[in-house]
Amino acid sequence: MNEITRAVEATLFAAETPLTIADIKLYVGEDADIRGALNDLQNDYSGRGVSLVKTGDRWHFQTAQDLSHLLRRERAQLRKLSRAGMETLAIIAYHEPVSRAEIEAIRGVQVAKGTLDVLMETGWVRPAGRREVPGRPLIYATTAEFLTHFGLQSRKELPGIDDLKAAGLLDPVDLALERLEMEAEDELPFDQGAEQDSAQENDDDHVDPLESEA
């Protein structure tokens, strides 16, 4: 292993977070063949207990996936992401960059400020600038930490619609719309009928004072 490869290896081991090639060059040098060193390290660590992984445009060492169960420990869940948080995270991941208004349009409800704050506190979502439209709203995107946490190399590995349907996590759109239409048709006559029955009962219970005296 040459000195450049050893230096890149040491830099990645010492780093607290995944590094880009530009980050590595700050330690190893601008003229160093970082890509070549990374390829050598990937080959060298292939099949070992630790592997070199690329997540987005960042590199880091992690435990081999087939051995991760050996290091797993039970721990208390301090805070569970709410359903609103999961829905918001999914919308950002699939449609990024998106603004709050666009997220609300897709979800059909308003997004609480705290929901985005929680996602940013976890390190999964980041501000990604502003949309060049009137008002210049802030837009949001996912981070490298999001990819790392969910074991993705890029957003291209997110499950598609067919995968979600196969897993039973997404109903076919046509069936969903048909179900909504049927529910709407069933509810309308029932409500109208209930109102008519209520009105009829009120009429039956009402006694005209004049008739009663007669």
C-alpha atoms as a printed R data frame, in Angstrom:
    type eleno elety resid chain resno        x      y      z
1   ATOM     1    CA   MET     A     1    0.000  0.000  0.000
2   ATOM     2    CA   ASN     A     2    1.524  3.319 -1.059
3   ATOM     3    CA   GLU     A     3    1.770  6.383  1.153
4   ATOM     4    CA   ILE     A     4   -1.175  8.205 -0.469
5   ATOM     5    CA   THR     A     5   -3.482  5.231  0.073
6   ATOM     6    CA   ARG     A     6   -2.328  4.890  3.676
7   ATOM     7    CA   ALA     A     7   -2.910  8.604  4.254
8   ATOM     8    CA   VAL     A     8   -6.442  8.390  2.825
9   ATOM     9    CA   GLU     A     9   -7.149  5.339  4.983
10  ATOM    10    CA   ALA     A    10   -5.957  7.130  8.118
11  ATOM    11    CA   THR     A    11   -7.990 10.228  7.272
12  ATOM    12    CA   LEU     A    12  -11.211  8.269  6.839
13  ATOM    13    CA   PHE     A    13  -10.651  6.279 10.027
14  ATOM    14    CA   ALA     A    14  -10.106  9.444 12.054
15  ATOM    15    CA   ALA     A    15  -13.050 11.346 10.563
16  ATOM    16    CA   GLU     A    16  -16.187 11.688 12.671
17  ATOM    17    CA   THR     A    17  -18.402 12.057  9.601
18  ATOM    18    CA   PRO     A    18  -18.250 10.822  5.981
19  ATOM    19    CA   LEU     A    19  -15.876 12.856  3.793
20  ATOM    20    CA   THR     A    20  -15.983 14.045  0.204
21  ATOM    21    CA   ILE     A    21  -12.929 13.835 -2.043
22  ATOM    22    CA   ALA     A    22  -12.476 17.580 -1.575
23  ATOM    23    CA   ASP     A    23  -12.466 17.056  2.209
24  ATOM    24    CA   ILE     A    24   -9.836 14.331  1.948
25  ATOM    25    CA   LYS     A    25   -7.629 16.532 -0.216
26  ATOM    26    CA   LEU     A    26   -7.453 19.082  2.592
27  ATOM    27    CA   TYR     A    27   -5.534 16.483  4.612
28  ATOM    28    CA   VAL     A    28   -3.691 14.497  1.964
29  ATOM    29    CA   GLY     A    29   -2.932 17.180 -0.619
30  ATOM    30    CA   GLU     A    30   -4.478 18.643 -3.752
31  ATOM    31    CA   ASP     A    31   -2.244 16.703 -6.142
32  ATOM    32    CA   ALA     A    32   -2.907 13.303 -4.597
33  ATOM    33    CA   ASP     A    33   -4.792 10.663 -6.595
34  ATOM    34    CA   ILE     A    34   -7.651 10.335 -4.130
35  ATOM    35    CA   ARG     A    35   -9.955  8.369 -6.434
36  ATOM    36    CA   GLY     A    36   -7.261  5.809 -7.138
37  ATOM    37    CA   ALA     A    37   -6.558  5.446 -3.426
38  ATOM    38    CA   LEU     A    38  -10.267  5.001 -2.660
39  ATOM    39    CA   ASN     A    39  -10.574  2.294 -5.320
40  ATOM    40    CA   ASP     A    40   -7.545  0.492 -3.874
41  ATOM    41    CA   LEU     A    41   -9.012  0.669 -0.379
42  ATOM    42    CA   GLN     A    42  -12.387 -0.632 -1.543
43  ATOM    43    CA   ASN     A    43  -10.711 -3.627 -3.140
44  ATOM    44    CA   ASP     A    44   -8.480 -4.187 -0.132
45  ATOM    45    CA   TYR     A    45  -11.405 -4.129  2.337
46  ATOM    46    CA   SER     A    46  -13.736 -6.178  0.147
47  ATOM    47    CA   GLY     A    47  -14.928 -9.238  2.050
48  ATOM    48    CA   ARG     A    48  -13.505 -8.085  5.367
49  ATOM    49    CA   GLY     A    49  -15.275 -7.137  8.592
50  ATOM    50    CA   VAL     A    50  -15.089 -3.449  7.705
51  ATOM    51    CA   SER     A    51  -15.829 -2.041  4.267
52  ATOM    52    CA   LEU     A    52  -15.308  1.308  2.558
53  ATOM    53    CA   VAL     A    53  -18.659  2.702  1.443
54  ATOM    54    CA   LYS     A    54  -19.641  5.635 -0.769
55  ATOM    55    CA   THR     A    55  -22.826  7.421  0.288
56  ATOM    56    CA   GLY     A    56  -23.823 10.112 -2.175
57  ATOM    57    CA   ASP     A    57  -20.523 11.904 -2.782
58  ATOM    58    CA   ARG     A    58  -19.061 11.028  0.638
59  ATOM    59    CA   TRP     A    59  -16.885  8.131  1.783
60  ATOM    60    CA   HIS     A    60  -16.687  6.344  5.131
61  ATOM    61    CA   PHE     A    61  -15.806  3.025  6.754
62  ATOM    62    CA   GLN     A    62  -18.589  0.932  8.228
63  ATOM    63    CA   THR     A    63  -19.168 -2.567  9.551
64  ATOM    64    CA   ALA     A    64  -19.867 -5.136  6.839
65  ATOM    65    CA   GLN     A    65  -23.637 -5.454  6.420
66  ATOM    66    CA   ASP     A    66  -23.662 -9.212  6.990
67  ATOM    67    CA   LEU     A    67  -21.997 -8.692 10.396
68  ATOM    68    CA   SER     A    68  -24.040 -5.751 11.635
69  ATOM    69    CA   HIS     A    69  -26.257 -8.044 13.739
70  ATOM    70    CA   LEU     A    70  -23.248 -8.938 15.904
71  ATOM    71    CA   LEU     A    71  -22.875 -5.344 17.052
72  ATOM    72    CA   ARG     A    72  -26.557 -4.532 17.468
73  ATOM    73    CA   ARG     A    73  -27.645 -3.742 21.003
74  ATOM    74    CA   GLU     A    74  -31.047 -2.992 22.454
75  ATOM    75    CA   ARG     A    75  -31.394  0.623 23.494
76  ATOM    76    CA   ALA     A    76  -34.177  2.902 24.599
77  ATOM    77    CA   GLN     A    77  -35.955  4.833 21.874
78  ATOM    78    CA   LEU     A    78  -35.847  8.409 23.103
79  ATOM    79    CA   ARG     A    79  -38.189  9.836 20.491
80  ATOM    80    CA   LYS     A    80  -40.193  8.186 17.762
81  ATOM    81    CA   LEU     A    81  -40.710 10.073 14.538
82  ATOM    82    CA   SER     A    82  -44.376 10.957 14.169
83  ATOM    83    CA   ARG     A    83  -46.496  9.955 11.202
84  ATOM    84    CA   ALA     A    84  -46.459 13.569 10.019
85  ATOM    85    CA   GLY     A    85  -42.670 13.527 10.265
86  ATOM    86    CA   MET     A    86  -42.387 10.302  8.258
87  ATOM    87    CA   GLU     A    87  -44.748 11.614  5.569
88  ATOM    88    CA   THR     A    88  -42.857 14.902  5.349
89  ATOM    89    CA   LEU     A    89  -39.501 13.101  5.170
90  ATOM    90    CA   ALA     A    90  -40.791 10.827  2.394
91  ATOM    91    CA   ILE     A    91  -42.087 13.779  0.363
92  ATOM    92    CA   ILE     A    92  -38.763 15.590  0.670
93  ATOM    93    CA   ALA     A    93  -36.799 12.451 -0.263
94  ATOM    94    CA   TYR     A    94  -38.876 11.758 -3.377
95  ATOM    95    CA   HIS     A    95  -39.454 15.321 -4.567
96  ATOM    96    CA   GLU     A    96  -36.499 17.366 -3.308
97  ATOM    97    CA   PRO     A    97  -35.890 20.196 -3.292
98  ATOM    98    CA   VAL     A    98  -39.364 21.197 -2.115
99  ATOM    99    CA   SER     A    99  -40.826 24.137 -0.223
100 ATOM   100    CA   ARG     A   100  -43.189 23.978  2.756
101 ATOM   101    CA   ALA     A   101  -46.103 24.984  0.499
102 ATOM   102    CA   GLU     A   102  -45.293 22.151 -1.913
103 ATOM   103    CA   ILE     A   103  -45.116 19.663  0.962
104 ATOM   104    CA   GLU     A   104  -48.499 20.866  2.222
105 ATOM   105    CA   ALA     A   105  -49.990 20.590 -1.271
106 ATOM   106    CA   ILE     A   106  -48.891 16.948 -1.523
107 ATOM   107    CA   ARG     A   107  -49.941 15.992  2.027
108 ATOM   108    CA   GLY     A   108  -53.171 17.973  1.872
109 ATOM   109    CA   VAL     A   109  -52.632 19.435  5.343
110 ATOM   110    CA   GLN     A   110  -50.485 22.141  6.881
111 ATOM   111    CA   VAL     A   111  -46.976 21.216  8.019
112 ATOM   112    CA   ALA     A   112  -46.176 22.253 11.566
113 ATOM   113    CA   LYS     A   113  -42.906 24.134 11.929
114 ATOM   114    CA   GLY     A   114  -41.851 21.659 14.598
115 ATOM   115    CA   THR     A   115  -42.016 18.779 12.110
116 ATOM   116    CA   LEU     A   116  -39.324 20.259  9.890
117 ATOM   117    CA   ASP     A   117  -37.315 21.283 12.948
118 ATOM   118    CA   VAL     A   118  -37.239 17.678 14.177
119 ATOM   119    CA   LEU     A   119  -36.120 16.396 10.769
120 ATOM   120    CA   MET     A   120  -33.327 18.955 10.677
121 ATOM   121    CA   GLU     A   121  -32.295 18.124 14.248
122 ATOM   122    CA   THR     A   122  -31.889 14.464 13.276
123 ATOM   123    CA   GLY     A   123  -29.611 15.575 10.450
124 ATOM   124    CA   TRP     A   124  -31.785 14.016  7.744
125 ATOM   125    CA   VAL     A   125  -33.098 17.254  6.207
126 ATOM   126    CA   ARG     A   126  -31.331 20.538  5.417
127 ATOM   127    CA   PRO     A   127  -32.275 23.897  3.921
128 ATOM   128    CA   ALA     A   128  -31.277 23.875  0.255
129 ATOM   129    CA   GLY     A   129  -31.618 27.545 -0.677
130 ATOM   130    CA   ARG     A   130  -34.639 29.456 -1.873
131 ATOM   131    CA   ARG     A   131  -36.992 28.991 -4.819
132 ATOM   132    CA   GLU     A   132  -36.600 31.783 -7.355
133 ATOM   133    CA   VAL     A   133  -40.289 32.691 -7.376
134 ATOM   134    CA   PRO     A   134  -42.206 35.555 -5.738
135 ATOM   135    CA   GLY     A   135  -41.633 35.377 -2.010
136 ATOM   136    CA   ARG     A   136  -38.506 33.221 -2.503
137 ATOM   137    CA   PRO     A   137  -39.664 30.402 -0.192
138 ATOM   138    CA   LEU     A   138  -37.081 28.241  1.568
139 ATOM   139    CA   ILE     A   139  -36.679 24.778  0.033
140 ATOM   140    CA   TYR     A   140  -35.582 21.565  1.723
141 ATOM   141    CA   ALA     A   141  -33.561 18.493  0.715
142 ATOM   142    CA   THR     A   142  -32.200 15.338  2.355
143 ATOM   143    CA   THR     A   143  -28.635 14.988  3.623
144 ATOM   144    CA   ALA     A   144  -25.805 12.474  3.425
145 ATOM   145    CA   GLU     A   145  -26.750 11.397  6.963
146 ATOM   146    CA   PHE     A   146  -30.197 10.436  5.656
147 ATOM   147    CA   LEU     A   147  -28.621  8.158  3.054
148 ATOM   148    CA   THR     A   148  -26.248  6.656  5.608
149 ATOM   149    CA   HIS     A   149  -29.004  5.985  8.161
150 ATOM   150    CA   PHE     A   150  -31.201  4.176  5.644
151 ATOM   151    CA   GLY     A   151  -28.309  2.346  3.972
152 ATOM   152    CA   LEU     A   152  -28.634  4.072  0.602
153 ATOM   153    CA   GLN     A   153  -25.823  5.075 -1.727
154 ATOM   154    CA   SER     A   154  -28.049  7.570 -3.506
155 ATOM   155    CA   ARG     A   155  -31.706  8.587 -3.764
156 ATOM   156    CA   LYS     A   156  -31.946  6.411 -6.873
157 ATOM   157    CA   GLU     A   157  -32.099  3.417 -4.519
158 ATOM   158    CA   LEU     A   158  -35.349  4.623 -2.919
159 ATOM   159    CA   PRO     A   159  -38.134  2.089 -3.564
160 ATOM   160    CA   GLY     A   160  -40.339  2.881 -6.539
161 ATOM   161    CA   ILE     A   161  -44.118  2.727 -6.767
162 ATOM   162    CA   ASP     A   162  -44.063 -0.911 -7.920
163 ATOM   163    CA   ASP     A   163  -41.882 -1.864 -4.960
164 ATOM   164    CA   LEU     A   164  -44.204 -0.091 -2.519
165 ATOM   165    CA   LYS     A   165  -47.254 -1.778 -4.041
166 ATOM   166    CA   ALA     A   166  -45.568 -5.191 -3.852
167 ATOM   167    CA   ALA     A   167  -44.796 -4.599 -0.176
168 ATOM   168    CA   GLY     A   168  -48.420 -3.648  0.475
169 ATOM   169    CA   LEU     A   169  -47.461 -0.120  1.484
170 ATOM   170    CA   LEU     A   170  -49.260  1.627 -1.357
171 ATOM   171    CA   ASP     A   171  -52.649  0.911 -2.877
172 ATOM   172    CA   PRO     A   172  -53.013  1.227 -6.638
173 ATOM   173    CA   VAL     A   173  -54.124  4.747 -7.426
174 ATOM   174    CA   ASP     A   174  -57.163  3.662 -9.392
175 ATOM   175    CA   LEU     A   175  -58.398  1.426 -6.566
176 ATOM   176    CA   ALA     A   176  -57.795  4.161 -4.011
177 ATOM   177    CA   LEU     A   177  -59.795  6.677 -6.033
178 ATOM   178    CA   GLU     A   178  -62.547  4.156 -6.627
179 ATOM   179    CA   ARG     A   179  -62.738  3.418 -2.906
180 ATOM   180    CA   LEU     A   180  -62.987  7.126 -2.068
181 ATOM   181    CA   GLU     A   181  -65.765  7.611 -4.595
182 ATOM   182    CA   MET     A   182  -67.701  4.664 -3.180
183 ATOM   183    CA   GLU     A   183  -67.319  5.948  0.362
184 ATOM   184    CA   ALA     A   184  -68.551  9.388 -0.698
185 ATOM   185    CA   GLU     A   185  -71.602  7.879 -2.426
186 ATOM   186    CA   ASP     A   186  -72.415  5.733  0.599
187 ATOM   187    CA   GLU     A   187  -72.125  8.557  3.080
188 ATOM   188    CA   LEU     A   188  -74.237 11.159  1.243
189 ATOM   189    CA   PRO     A   189  -77.588  9.272  1.097
190 ATOM   190    CA   PHE     A   190  -77.080  8.095  4.681
191 ATOM   191    CA   ASP     A   191  -76.640 11.649  5.965
192 ATOM   192    CA   GLN     A   192  -79.556 12.931  3.984
193 ATOM   193    CA   GLY     A   193  -81.725 10.050  5.172
194 ATOM   194    CA   ALA     A   194  -80.726 10.662  8.787
195 ATOM   195    CA   GLU     A   195  -81.695 14.320  8.458
196 ATOM   196    CA   GLN     A   196  -85.040 13.408  6.940
197 ATOM   197    CA   ASP     A   197  -85.744 10.850  9.683
198 ATOM   198    CA   SER     A   198  -84.805 13.378 12.335
199 ATOM   199    CA   ALA     A   199  -87.061 15.997 10.786
200 ATOM   200    CA   GLN     A   200  -89.928 13.487 10.591
201 ATOM   201    CA   GLU     A   201  -89.465 12.529 14.236
202 ATOM   202    CA   ASN     A   202  -89.563 16.192 15.240
203 ATOM   203    CA   ASP     A   203  -92.793 16.676 13.282
204 ATOM   204    CA   ASP     A   204  -94.341 13.610 14.945
205 ATOM   205    CA   ASP     A   205  -93.364 14.741 18.422
206 ATOM   206    CA   HIS     A   206  -94.651 18.279 17.878
207 ATOM   207    CA   VAL     A   207  -98.187 18.846 19.112
208 ATOM   208    CA   ASP     A   208 -100.064 21.955 18.083
209 ATOM   209    CA   PRO     A   209 -101.427 23.604 21.262
210 ATOM   210    CA   LEU     A   210 -104.637 24.589 19.461
211 ATOM   211    CA   GLU     A   211 -105.312 21.029 18.378
212 ATOM   212    CA   SER     A   212 -104.566 19.772 21.887
213 ATOM   213    CA   GLU     A   213 -107.068 22.141 23.439
214 ATOM   214    CA   ALA     A   214 -109.632 21.222 20.872
